[in-house]
Amino acid sequence: MKYILVDEAKKVIPNPNILINLVSKRVKQLKNGAEPWVHSLEKLSLEDIALREIIEKKITFEL
């Protein structure tokens, strides 16, 4: 996992519990065959893909 992506994602979702839950849920979806909503030329782990989706605001949450 790239920690620079974690820092950027924290700017979008400052609550660490919500951030962890969103990343975890999205990683499970990606493992089960869901298509990524972001594309990159570099090889990213599933966690990094989920973080990039959060940074680019492709994933949101409601309380």
C-alpha positions in Angstrom: 0.0 0.0 0.0 1.3 3.4 -0.9 1.2 5.7 2.1 1.0 8.8 0.0 -2.4 7.6 -1.2 -3.5 7.0 2.4 -2.5 10.6 3.2 -4.4 11.9 0.2 -7.5 9.8 1.0 -7.4 11.1 4.6 -8.0 14.6 3.2 -11.2 13.4 1.5 -12.4 11.2 4.4 -10.7 12.4 7.7 -12.4 9.7 9.9 -10.0 6.7 9.9 -12.7 4.2 10.8 -14.9 5.2 7.9 -11.9 5.2 5.6 -10.8 1.7 6.6 -14.3 0.4 6.2 -14.7 1.9 2.7 -11.4 0.6 1.5 -12.1 -2.9 3.0 -15.5 -3.1 1.4 -14.2 -1.9 -2.0 -11.3 -4.4 -1.9 -13.8 -7.2 -1.3 -15.8 -6.0 -4.3 -12.7 -5.8 -6.5 -11.6 -9.4 -5.4 -15.0 -10.6 -6.4 -14.6 -9.3 -9.9 -15.9 -5.7 -9.8 -14.3 -3.4 -12.4 -12.1 -0.6 -11.1 -13.4 2.9 -11.5 -9.9 4.3 -12.0 -7.2 3.2 -14.4 -3.5 3.7 -14.0 -0.5 2.9 -16.1 1.4 1.7 -13.0 0.6 -1.6 -11.3 -1.6 -0.9 -8.2 -2.7 -3.2 -5.4 -6.4 -3.6 -4.8 -6.0 -1.4 -1.7 -4.3 1.3 -3.8 -7.1 1.2 -6.4 -9.7 1.7 -3.6 -7.7 4.6 -2.2 -7.4 6.2 -5.7 -11.2 5.8 -6.2 -11.7 7.6 -2.9 -9.2 10.4 -3.8 -10.9 10.9 -7.1 -14.3 10.9 -5.4 -15.6 7.9 -7.3 -16.6 6.5 -3.9 -18.6 8.5 -1.4 -20.4 7.7 1.9 -23.4 8.9 3.9 -23.9 8.9 7.6 
